[in-house]
Amino acid sequence: MFTVDKTMSIATVMKQDPEAAPVFMSYGMHCLYCPHASAESIEQAAMVHGVDADALVKALNEYFASKA
């Protein structure tokens, strides 16, 4: 099973499964393919967007666990 941590980039997660997009979008993170998506970690992007990185990572891991 793929496990997400907050040091990963959004691009890494999206390459693993583009269908994870709604999880990011539900946290107000819509720029999934912008240049920052590959340069910043999830934690950095979450900070910029005022999102709880731990909650986002938890939701992403729940998404990936549901697909296992």
N, CA, C and O of each residue as an XYZ file, in Angstrom:
272
protein
N       0.839     -1.183      0.000
C       0.000      0.000      0.000
C       0.883      1.245      0.000
O       1.891      1.308      0.705
N       0.494      2.218     -0.791
C       1.197      3.494     -0.862
C       0.868      4.304      0.390
O      -0.298      4.432      0.763
N       1.889      4.844      1.032
C       1.700      5.652      2.235
C       2.236      7.050      1.993
O       3.362      7.227      1.528
N       1.424      8.029      2.310
C       1.770      9.435      2.120
C       2.339      9.986      3.420
O       1.862      9.661      4.507
N       3.357     10.820      3.296
C       3.810     11.599      4.448
C       3.967     13.044      3.996
O       4.033     13.329      2.800
N       4.025     13.946      4.958
C       3.972     15.366      4.618
C       5.242     15.909      3.980
O       5.273     17.069      3.569
N       6.286     15.099      3.888
C       7.501     15.553      3.197
C       7.418     15.309      1.695
O       8.238     15.830      0.939
N       6.443     14.528      1.258
C       6.275     14.242     -0.175
C       5.691     15.458     -0.882
O       5.040     16.302     -0.268
N       5.937     15.527     -2.178
C       5.308     16.587     -2.968
C       3.913     16.133     -3.394
O       3.607     14.941     -3.413
N       3.087     17.102     -3.730
C       1.767     16.793     -4.270
C       1.930     15.987     -5.554
O       1.185     15.038     -5.801
N       2.909     16.371     -6.367
C       3.137     15.680     -7.641
C       3.433     14.198     -7.431
O       2.985     13.367     -8.221
N       4.172     13.856     -6.395
C       4.475     12.452     -6.107
C       3.196     11.673     -5.846
O       3.019     10.561     -6.343
N       2.319     12.263     -5.071
C       1.049     11.593     -4.752
C       0.190     11.490     -6.005
O      -0.410     10.446     -6.261
N       0.126     12.553     -6.779
C      -0.704     12.551     -7.986
C      -0.187     11.576     -9.035
O      -0.976     10.990     -9.777
N       1.133     11.398     -9.105
C       1.691     10.408    -10.037
C       1.310      8.996     -9.611
O       1.087      8.124    -10.451
N       1.237      8.779     -8.308
C       0.856      7.469     -7.789
C      -0.604      7.161     -8.141
O      -0.932      6.041     -8.535
N      -1.472      8.164     -7.996
C      -2.891      7.959     -8.288
C      -3.574      9.303     -8.528
O      -3.904     10.005     -7.573
N      -3.788      9.667     -9.791
C      -4.451     10.936    -10.099
C      -5.860     11.047     -9.508
O      -6.386     12.150     -9.358
N      -6.463      9.918     -9.175
C      -7.805      9.940     -8.592
C      -7.803     10.417     -7.136
O      -8.861     10.505     -6.512
N      -6.624     10.722     -6.596
C      -6.530     11.303     -5.254
C      -6.847     12.797     -5.281
O      -6.928     13.429     -4.228
N      -7.025     13.356     -6.456
C      -7.282     14.795     -6.597
C      -8.424     15.298     -5.728
O      -8.271     16.347     -5.102
N      -9.566     14.610     -5.652
C     -10.652     15.134     -4.817
C     -10.292     15.293     -3.339
O     -10.856     16.141     -2.647
N      -9.359     14.481     -2.861
C      -8.928     14.625     -1.462
C      -8.230     15.975     -1.291
O      -8.533     16.722     -0.361
N      -7.303     16.278     -2.183
C      -6.630     17.576     -2.126
C      -7.640     18.710     -2.273
O      -7.601     19.684     -1.521
N      -8.544     18.580     -3.242
C      -9.511     19.642     -3.513
C     -10.446     19.873     -2.331
O     -10.881     21.000     -2.092
N     -10.756     18.814     -1.594
C     -11.634     18.976     -0.432
C     -10.966     19.808      0.662
O     -11.638     20.303      1.567
N      -9.657     19.958      0.580
C      -8.903     20.791      1.522
C      -8.539     22.141      0.899
O      -7.704     22.868      1.438
N      -9.163     22.475     -0.229
C      -8.935     23.768     -0.871
C      -7.657     23.847     -1.671
O      -7.211     24.938     -2.028
N      -7.066     22.709     -1.956
C      -5.816     22.686     -2.725
C      -6.150     22.234     -4.146
O      -6.292     21.041     -4.417
N      -6.273     23.216     -5.050
C      -6.753     22.954     -6.399
C      -5.644     22.970     -7.451
O      -5.845     22.473     -8.560
N      -4.507     23.520     -7.132
C      -3.414     23.648     -8.107
C      -2.531     22.403     -8.054
O      -1.376     22.466     -7.632
N      -3.075     21.297     -8.478
C      -2.380     20.017     -8.326
C      -1.278     19.794     -9.355
O      -0.412     18.940     -9.169
N      -1.313     20.553    -10.423
C      -0.301     20.361    -11.469
C       0.507     21.630    -11.737
O       1.195     21.722    -12.753
N       0.428     22.600    -10.840
C       1.223     23.812    -11.014
C       2.687     23.496    -10.666
O       2.963     22.467    -10.049
N       3.615     24.360    -11.051
C       5.029     24.091    -10.766
C       5.326     23.865     -9.279
O       6.226     23.099     -8.935
N       4.575     24.525     -8.409
C       4.814     24.357     -6.972
C       4.443     22.954     -6.500
O       4.964     22.481     -5.490
N       3.552     22.289     -7.221
C       3.102     20.950     -6.806
C       4.249     19.947     -6.805
O       4.208     18.956     -6.076
N       5.264     20.196     -7.613
C       6.407     19.288     -7.611
C       7.583     19.829     -6.803
O       8.489     19.077     -6.445
N       7.570     21.129     -6.514
C       8.697     21.737     -5.801
C       8.492     21.773     -4.289
O       9.456     21.680     -3.530
N       7.252     21.907     -3.852
C       6.967     22.024     -2.423
C       6.505     20.693     -1.840
O       5.932     19.855     -2.536
N       6.766     20.523     -0.564
C       6.221     19.352      0.132
C       4.746     19.612      0.435
O       4.276     20.748      0.370
N       4.034     18.556      0.762
C       2.639     18.698      1.176
C       2.559     19.641      2.380
O       1.654     20.471      2.469
N       3.501     19.507      3.290
C       3.513     20.362      4.477
C       3.660     21.832      4.093
O       2.950     22.683      4.630
N       4.573     22.141      3.170
C       4.772     23.524      2.747
C       3.531     24.064      2.035
O       3.097     25.187      2.290
N       2.971     23.256      1.148
C       1.776     23.685      0.413
C       0.609     23.894      1.366
O      -0.156     24.847      1.215
N       0.469     23.015      2.338
C      -0.609     23.140      3.315
C      -0.471     24.446      4.101
O      -1.463     25.122      4.372
N       0.757     24.790      4.459
C       0.989     26.015      5.213
C       0.562     27.237      4.381
O      -0.081     28.150      4.899
N       0.920     27.246      3.108
C       0.565     28.355      2.222
C      -0.953     28.483      2.094
O      -1.483     29.591      2.014
N      -1.643     27.350      2.074
C      -3.096     27.341      1.881
C      -3.876     27.358      3.199
O      -5.106     27.321      3.192
N      -3.168     27.416      4.323
C      -3.842     27.447      5.616
C      -4.555     26.150      5.953
O      -5.627     26.150      6.559
N      -3.941     25.043      5.548
C      -4.528     23.712      5.727
C      -3.727     22.949      6.780
O      -2.511     23.110      6.881
N      -4.406     22.130      7.553
C      -3.747     21.256      8.522
C      -3.094     20.097      7.760
O      -3.784     19.202      7.274
N      -1.778     20.121      7.660
C      -1.048     19.105      6.887
C      -1.281     17.704      7.429
O      -1.410     16.754      6.658
N      -1.336     17.568      8.747
C      -1.551     16.243      9.329
C      -2.928     15.686      8.961
O      -3.062     14.497      8.674
N      -3.941     16.542      8.969
C      -5.289     16.108      8.594
C      -5.338     15.722      7.118
O      -5.980     14.736      6.756
N      -4.670     16.487      6.270
C      -4.627     16.178      4.841
C      -3.933     14.852      4.598
O      -4.433     14.021      3.841
N      -2.783     14.642      5.231
C      -2.043     13.380      5.072
C      -2.885     12.209      5.574
O      -2.903     11.142      4.961
N      -3.571     12.412      6.674
C      -4.444     11.350      7.201
C      -5.535     11.008      6.181
O      -5.797      9.834      5.921
N      -6.158     12.019      5.616
C      -7.212     11.791      4.620
C      -6.658     11.091      3.383
O      -7.309     10.206      2.828
N      -5.466     11.481      2.951
C      -4.849     10.825      1.792
C      -4.545      9.364      2.100
O      -4.790      8.492      1.267
N      -4.018      9.094      3.274
C      -3.714      7.706      3.633
C      -4.981      6.866      3.787
O      -4.982      5.676      3.471
N      -6.050      7.481      4.268
C      -7.327      6.764      4.331
C      -7.823      6.450      2.924
O      -8.361      5.371      2.676
N      -7.641      7.396      2.007
C      -8.014      7.170      0.604
C      -7.233      5.977      0.044
O      -7.824      5.064     -0.533
N      -5.917      5.985      0.212
C      -5.105      4.903     -0.339
C      -5.406      3.562      0.351
O      -5.381      2.516     -0.297
N      -5.685      3.588      1.634
C      -6.037      2.356      2.347
C      -7.348      1.777      1.824
O      -7.515      0.559      1.773
N      -8.257      2.632      1.443
C      -9.555      2.166      0.939
C      -9.417      1.491     -0.427
O     -10.287      0.721     -0.835
N      -8.337      1.777     -1.119
C      -8.113      1.177     -2.445
C      -7.339     -0.136     -2.362
O      -7.214     -0.851     -3.357
N      -6.823     -0.449     -1.185
C      -5.990     -1.661     -1.038
C      -6.827     -2.913     -1.052
O      -6.290     -4.016     -0.940
